[in-house]
Amino acid sequence: MVKSVIRIFFLFLIAVGISCKTNPGIKTEKTGGGATATVSASSLEQDILKEVNDYRKKKGLPALKANSVIATEASVHSQAMARKQVAFGHGGYGARVKRISQRLEGIVGSAENVAVGNMSAAEVVKRWINSPTHRKNIEGPYNLTGIGVSKDVTGRFYYTQLFIRK
């Protein structure tokens, strides 16, 4: 019981952005004409979903629907990578899917893409599409997704996209 309450509280803290010290989510990019624009982690997450769904549409595939349970797990993983609590990669993937399946019934498939670096959403998705393994996940038979983006203390971004089929 206490473990459940602690986990729910931890997820609530993540959802409301308490961890903004290591995830302020702000990136400055050069725009045309030498001006700068501020991009938040949240807008990168939304833009990645749009880019992925635009690509899926071109392939005749249905759009993925964003899911907050899945997004929380993706965010937690990106934050852990940004904080160097876990190595960049897919470590803990099985545990993420298990936690998702405890909250969402009927999961029959899952996949994950990760990336690191200061890139636009279009650049992240382009790199995934250019990788056969990552492209297979994007083109997979999934219907739900969650995306998490987090920034480390040096300003480098970490991206996680989880794919779920129900």
Backbone as CSV, one residue per row, in Angstrom:
resi,resn,N_x,N_y,N_z,CA_x,CA_y,CA_z,C_x,C_y,C_z
1,MET,0.829,-1.191,0.000,0.000,0.000,0.000,0.871,1.251,0.000
2,VAL,1.865,1.298,0.911,2.736,2.471,1.006,3.524,2.633,-0.291
3,LYS,3.995,1.507,-0.851,4.719,1.560,-2.119,3.853,2.161,-3.223
4,SER,2.591,1.779,-3.276,1.666,2.295,-4.284,1.485,3.791,-4.133
5,VAL,1.309,4.242,-2.905,1.115,5.666,-2.642,2.365,6.440,-3.036
6,ILE,3.536,5.912,-2.698,4.794,6.581,-3.055,4.941,6.656,-4.563
7,ARG,4.657,5.554,-5.273,4.776,5.548,-6.730,3.807,6.556,-7.346
8,ILE,2.581,6.597,-6.873,1.596,7.552,-7.408,2.062,8.976,-7.152
9,PHE,2.584,9.246,-5.957,3.075,10.583,-5.643,4.243,10.945,-6.553
10,PHE,5.182,10.013,-6.771,6.327,10.252,-7.651,5.852,10.567,-9.060
11,LEU,4.922,9.800,-9.578,4.401,10.054,-10.915,3.689,11.405,-10.977
12,PHE,2.994,11.772,-9.900,2.340,13.080,-9.849,3.381,14.195,-9.919
13,LEU,4.468,14.047,-9.155,5.518,15.067,-9.174,6.101,15.229,-10.564
14,ILE,6.321,14.126,-11.239,6.846,14.189,-12.604,5.839,14.876,-13.515
15,ALA,4.578,14.517,-13.368,3.542,15.082,-14.225,3.429,16.591,-14.071
16,VAL,3.632,17.105,-12.878,3.507,18.549,-12.679,4.835,19.271,-12.843
17,GLY,5.902,18.543,-13.176,7.161,19.186,-13.518,8.009,19.630,-12.349
18,ILE,7.931,18.953,-11.217,8.745,19.322,-10.069,10.231,19.198,-10.397
19,SER,10.575,18.302,-11.313,11.978,18.046,-11.614,12.559,19.058,-12.593
20,CYS,12.085,20.285,-12.571,12.531,21.274,-13.538,13.982,21.690,-13.345
21,LYS,14.614,21.384,-12.208,16.022,21.737,-12.028,16.882,21.082,-13.100
22,THR,16.652,19.800,-13.387,17.427,19.129,-14.413,16.650,18.991,-15.708
23,ASN,15.421,19.466,-15.734,14.629,19.388,-16.947,13.867,20.691,-17.162
24,PRO,14.602,21.808,-17.317,13.883,23.045,-17.548,13.187,23.052,-18.893
25,GLY,13.616,22.184,-19.805,12.909,22.023,-21.068,13.024,23.193,-22.012
26,ILE,14.063,24.001,-21.890,14.201,25.142,-22.777,15.427,24.961,-23.645
27,LYS,15.262,25.193,-24.918,16.336,25.073,-25.892,16.266,26.299,-26.781
28,THR,17.390,26.906,-27.054,17.409,28.059,-27.941,17.961,27.614,-29.283
29,GLU,17.252,27.901,-30.335,17.667,27.540,-31.683,17.781,28.786,-32.524
30,LYS,18.702,28.750,-33.481,18.784,29.829,-34.458,17.627,29.664,-35.435
31,THR,17.028,30.774,-35.784,15.971,30.751,-36.790,16.447,31.583,-37.965
32,GLY,15.700,31.594,-39.023,16.063,32.388,-40.189,16.279,33.835,-39.804
33,GLY,17.318,34.467,-40.361,17.578,35.868,-40.093,18.359,36.105,-38.818
34,GLY,18.905,35.048,-38.192,19.743,35.208,-37.028,19.000,35.380,-35.714
35,ALA,17.677,35.362,-35.718,16.913,35.483,-34.480,16.969,34.165,-33.729
36,THR,16.572,34.174,-32.459,16.510,32.932,-31.698,15.084,32.666,-31.279
37,ALA,14.766,31.404,-31.137,13.432,30.999,-30.697,13.598,30.042,-29.530
38,THR,12.720,30.111,-28.572,12.765,29.220,-27.424,11.813,28.064,-27.676
39,VAL,12.337,26.849,-27.491,11.552,25.647,-27.724,11.514,24.859,-26.422
40,SER,10.337,24.473,-25.986,10.209,23.704,-24.752,10.246,22.215,-25.051
41,ALA,10.576,21.440,-24.011,10.541,19.985,-24.140,9.137,19.542,-24.536
42,SER,8.132,20.192,-23.963,6.743,19.856,-24.271,6.427,20.073,-25.748
43,SER,6.896,21.176,-26.311,6.616,21.412,-27.728,7.393,20.431,-28.602
44,LEU,8.598,20.030,-28.175,9.338,19.003,-28.917,8.569,17.686,-28.916
45,GLU,7.997,17.333,-27.775,7.213,16.095,-27.675,6.023,16.145,-28.630
46,GLN,5.310,17.248,-28.635,4.157,17.394,-29.534,4.590,17.364,-30.997
47,ASP,5.711,18.014,-31.289,6.202,18.062,-32.668,6.691,16.697,-33.144
48,ILE,7.305,15.926,-32.245,7.732,14.570,-32.612,6.510,13.733,-32.960
49,LEU,5.456,13.828,-32.151,4.235,13.079,-32.454,3.680,13.479,-33.817
50,LYS,3.662,14.769,-34.105,3.166,15.235,-35.403,4.028,14.686,-36.538
51,GLU,5.342,14.743,-36.383,6.255,14.244,-37.424,6.059,12.736,-37.648
52,VAL,5.957,11.993,-36.565,5.764,10.542,-36.674,4.421,10.244,-37.340
53,ASN,3.368,10.934,-36.914,2.056,10.690,-37.516,1.994,11.138,-38.971
54,ASP,2.685,12.213,-39.331,2.758,12.623,-40.740,3.436,11.540,-41.564
55,TYR,4.515,10.975,-41.041,5.219,9.894,-41.734,4.312,8.667,-41.865
56,ARG,3.645,8.295,-40.777,2.754,7.131,-40.822,1.640,7.333,-41.843
57,LYS,1.104,8.542,-41.922,0.039,8.840,-42.883,0.530,8.627,-44.313
58,LYS,1.761,9.081,-44.602,2.345,8.891,-45.941,2.487,7.407,-46.283
59,LYS,2.648,6.586,-45.265,2.790,5.138,-45.452,1.443,4.415,-45.406
60,GLY,0.345,5.174,-45.279,-0.979,4.574,-45.220,-1.297,3.934,-43.882
61,LEU,-0.614,4.359,-42.839,-0.809,3.801,-41.499,-1.635,4.758,-40.644
62,PRO,-2.394,4.224,-39.699,-3.189,5.109,-38.831,-2.292,5.901,-37.884
63,ALA,-2.790,7.041,-37.470,-2.068,7.895,-36.525,-1.985,7.222,-35.168
64,LEU,-0.898,7.505,-34.455,-0.752,7.065,-33.078,-1.443,8.077,-32.176
65,LYS,-2.102,7.580,-31.147,-2.779,8.452,-30.191,-1.886,8.610,-28.960
66,ALA,-1.675,9.854,-28.533,-0.879,10.113,-27.334,-1.620,9.611,-26.105
67,ASN,-0.863,9.043,-25.162,-1.431,8.514,-23.933,-0.581,8.992,-22.761
68,SER,-1.209,9.561,-21.747,-0.468,10.150,-20.635,0.272,9.114,-19.783
69,VAL,-0.265,7.916,-19.647,0.420,6.865,-18.876,1.737,6.511,-19.573
70,ILE,1.667,6.354,-20.871,2.856,5.996,-21.645,3.841,7.166,-21.660
71,ALA,3.325,8.380,-21.809,4.181,9.570,-21.826,4.936,9.733,-20.505
72,THR,4.288,9.408,-19.400,4.954,9.500,-18.099,6.159,8.576,-18.060
73,GLU,5.995,7.351,-18.529,7.117,6.402,-18.550,8.231,6.881,-19.482
74,ALA,7.876,7.428,-20.632,8.877,7.954,-21.562,9.618,9.128,-20.923
75,SER,8.894,9.991,-20.237,9.508,11.153,-19.570,10.459,10.729,-18.462
76,VAL,10.027,9.766,-17.657,10.865,9.281,-16.563,12.172,8.725,-17.128
77,HIS,12.095,7.978,-18.229,13.311,7.408,-18.813,14.219,8.503,-19.360
78,SER,13.657,9.475,-20.074,14.482,10.575,-20.607,15.133,11.356,-19.463
79,GLN,14.390,11.594,-18.385,14.957,12.299,-17.233,16.075,11.491,-16.591
80,ALA,15.889,10.191,-16.470,16.928,9.342,-15.868,18.194,9.348,-16.730
81,MET,18.037,9.321,-18.048,19.217,9.399,-18.918,19.882,10.760,-18.786
82,ALA,19.099,11.830,-18.757,19.648,13.184,-18.649,20.392,13.376,-17.332
83,ARG,19.925,12.743,-16.280,20.568,12.854,-14.960,21.712,11.862,-14.784
84,LYS,21.964,11.049,-15.801,23.014,10.015,-15.761,22.716,8.944,-14.719
85,GLN,21.426,8.755,-14.407,21.030,7.693,-13.484,21.015,6.352,-14.202
86,VAL,20.819,6.383,-15.501,20.920,5.202,-16.362,21.699,5.617,-17.598
87,ALA,22.345,4.649,-18.222,23.076,4.926,-19.452,22.098,5.240,-20.579
88,PHE,22.561,6.006,-21.549,21.736,6.250,-22.724,21.428,4.910,-23.369
89,GLY,20.159,4.676,-23.659,19.771,3.426,-24.306,18.434,2.931,-23.794
90,HIS,18.268,1.624,-23.887,16.974,1.011,-23.587,16.944,0.280,-22.245
91,GLY,17.929,0.518,-21.395,17.954,-0.125,-20.078,16.662,0.133,-19.328
92,GLY,16.079,-0.914,-18.768,14.834,-0.775,-18.015,13.577,-0.798,-18.871
93,TYR,13.736,-1.071,-20.165,12.583,-1.079,-21.079,11.489,-2.043,-20.596
94,GLY,11.874,-3.243,-20.223,10.892,-4.228,-19.771,10.102,-3.737,-18.562
95,ALA,10.784,-3.071,-17.635,10.107,-2.531,-16.450,9.140,-1.415,-16.845
96,ARG,9.527,-0.588,-17.831,8.617,0.482,-18.286,7.345,-0.122,-18.863
97,VAL,7.499,-1.120,-19.698,6.331,-1.756,-20.320,5.477,-2.449,-19.262
98,LYS,6.119,-3.059,-18.279,5.364,-3.718,-17.209,4.517,-2.698,-16.434
99,ARG,5.116,-1.540,-16.120,4.351,-0.511,-15.391,3.194,0.010,-16.243
100,ILE,3.430,0.161,-17.519,2.348,0.606,-18.418,1.237,-0.437,-18.437
101,SER,1.606,-1.704,-18.563,0.590,-2.759,-18.652,-0.189,-2.919,-17.351
102,GLN,0.382,-2.500,-16.232,-0.350,-2.535,-14.968,-1.435,-1.470,-14.933
103,ARG,-1.286,-0.432,-15.731,-2.266,0.662,-15.743,-3.169,0.623,-16.963
104,LEU,-2.698,0.027,-18.045,-3.501,-0.087,-19.271,-3.682,-1.565,-19.581
105,GLU,-4.912,-2.013,-19.587,-5.178,-3.430,-19.838,-5.099,-3.758,-21.322
106,GLY,-4.734,-4.990,-21.611,-4.818,-5.500,-22.971,-3.662,-5.165,-23.893
107,ILE,-2.494,-4.885,-23.355,-1.336,-4.580,-24.209,-0.852,-5.862,-24.873
108,VAL,-0.681,-5.797,-26.201,-0.224,-6.971,-26.943,1.080,-6.720,-27.693
109,GLY,1.610,-5.514,-27.627,2.873,-5.228,-28.288,3.447,-3.907,-27.825
110,SER,4.779,-3.800,-27.900,5.429,-2.553,-27.490,6.778,-2.418,-28.188
111,ALA,7.256,-1.188,-28.241,8.575,-0.888,-28.801,9.013,0.459,-28.245
112,GLU,10.285,0.789,-28.446,10.822,2.042,-27.926,11.911,2.572,-28.840
113,ASN,11.906,3.887,-29.041,12.988,4.593,-29.723,13.568,5.608,-28.760
114,VAL,14.891,5.765,-28.768,15.547,6.802,-27.986,16.519,7.550,-28.883
115,ALA,16.826,8.782,-28.489,17.802,9.597,-29.210,18.407,10.583,-28.226
116,VAL,19.543,11.140,-28.600,20.200,12.152,-27.779,20.824,13.196,-28.686
117,GLY,20.778,14.446,-28.251,21.400,15.540,-28.988,20.446,16.712,-29.110
118,ASN,20.977,17.830,-29.522,20.154,19.017,-29.706,19.675,19.048,-31.144
119,MET,18.451,18.570,-31.309,17.858,18.440,-32.634,16.420,18.929,-32.591
120,SER,15.937,19.324,-33.740,14.508,19.620,-33.858,13.755,18.299,-33.883
121,ALA,12.455,18.365,-33.717,11.631,17.159,-33.801,11.802,16.495,-35.163
122,ALA,11.842,17.292,-36.219,12.000,16.744,-37.572,13.326,16.003,-37.704
123,GLU,14.384,16.545,-37.095,15.690,15.873,-37.164,15.684,14.564,-36.389
124,VAL,15.064,14.549,-35.212,14.989,13.316,-34.421,14.267,12.235,-35.218
125,VAL,13.104,12.579,-35.743,12.308,11.595,-36.476,13.023,11.164,-37.752
126,LYS,13.677,12.076,-38.431,14.432,11.720,-39.642,15.524,10.704,-39.317
127,ARG,16.235,10.915,-38.217,17.275,9.947,-37.819,16.667,8.587,-37.511
128,TRP,15.520,8.584,-36.822,14.869,7.306,-36.544,14.423,6.634,-37.840
129,ILE,13.887,7.397,-38.761,13.426,6.821,-40.027,14.601,6.269,-40.831
130,ASN,15.754,6.892,-40.731,16.938,6.432,-41.456,17.581,5.199,-40.825
131,SER,17.116,4.799,-39.663,17.600,3.599,-38.986,16.553,2.501,-39.161
132,PRO,16.918,1.375,-39.798,15.919,0.322,-40.043,15.178,-0.146,-38.784
133,THR,15.887,-0.304,-37.676,15.240,-0.777,-36.448,14.252,0.250,-35.911
134,HIS,14.658,1.513,-35.883,13.781,2.571,-35.380,12.599,2.801,-36.326
135,ARG,12.875,2.735,-37.620,11.803,2.902,-38.613,10.762,1.790,-38.459
136,LYS,11.217,0.576,-38.199,10.289,-0.546,-37.989,9.342,-0.246,-36.826
137,ASN,9.856,0.380,-35.771,8.999,0.753,-34.637,7.984,1.817,-35.049
138,ILE,8.436,2.827,-35.774,7.538,3.896,-36.217,6.450,3.347,-37.132
139,GLU,6.801,2.402,-37.978,5.845,1.822,-38.928,5.082,0.637,-38.344
140,GLY,5.354,0.291,-37.104,4.766,-0.898,-36.490,3.260,-0.800,-36.269
141,PRO,2.672,-1.913,-35.865,1.214,-2.002,-35.698,0.728,-1.443,-34.358
142,TYR,1.233,-0.278,-34.005,0.908,0.319,-32.711,-0.198,1.346,-32.868
143,ASN,-0.914,1.594,-31.780,-1.982,2.600,-31.828,-1.842,3.671,-30.748
144,LEU,-0.994,3.434,-29.743,-0.778,4.399,-28.668,0.706,4.739,-28.558
145,THR,0.988,5.934,-28.077,2.377,6.329,-27.897,2.507,7.296,-26.742
146,GLY,3.712,7.426,-26.265,4.066,8.427,-25.273,5.474,8.893,-25.573
147,ILE,5.706,10.192,-25.467,7.003,10.774,-25.803,7.464,11.604,-24.619
148,GLY,8.737,11.454,-24.266,9.333,12.246,-23.198,10.644,12.843,-23.654
149,VAL,10.836,14.127,-23.404,12.070,14.830,-23.751,12.584,15.498,-22.484
150,SER,13.885,15.359,-22.221,14.486,15.960,-21.041,15.864,16.501,-21.390
151,LYS,16.275,17.527,-20.681,17.549,18.191,-20.935,18.505,17.961,-19.774
152,ASP,19.769,17.650,-20.080,20.749,17.473,-19.013,21.354,18.825,-18.625
153,VAL,22.261,18.808,-17.655,22.824,20.057,-17.141,23.693,20.786,-18.163
154,THR,24.142,20.086,-19.210,24.947,20.722,-20.253,24.088,21.275,-21.382
155,GLY,22.778,21.019,-21.313,21.868,21.508,-22.348,21.554,20.505,-23.436
156,ARG,22.055,19.278,-23.309,21.787,18.235,-24.307,20.450,17.569,-24.012
157,PHE,19.681,17.333,-25.075,18.353,16.736,-24.940,18.388,15.223,-25.124
158,TYR,17.511,14.542,-24.367,17.308,13.096,-24.459,15.847,12.876,-24.828
159,TYR,15.612,11.985,-25.780,14.284,11.740,-26.323,13.941,10.269,-26.153
160,THR,12.721,9.992,-25.712,12.202,8.626,-25.638,10.810,8.614,-26.228
161,GLN,10.568,7.660,-27.138,9.215,7.425,-27.628,8.896,5.955,-27.419
162,LEU,7.815,5.714,-26.677,7.303,4.360,-26.462,6.105,4.133,-27.361
163,PHE,6.013,2.954,-27.925,4.925,2.549,-28.812,4.195,1.386,-28.151
164,ILE,2.877,1.442,-28.123,2.071,0.391,-27.492,0.943,-0.008,-28.440
165,ARG,0.666,-1.311,-28.478,-0.493,-1.827,-29.217,-1.448,-2.456,-28.227
166,LYS,-2.689,-1.981,-28.286,-3.756,-2.545,-27.430,-4.788,-3.188,-28.318
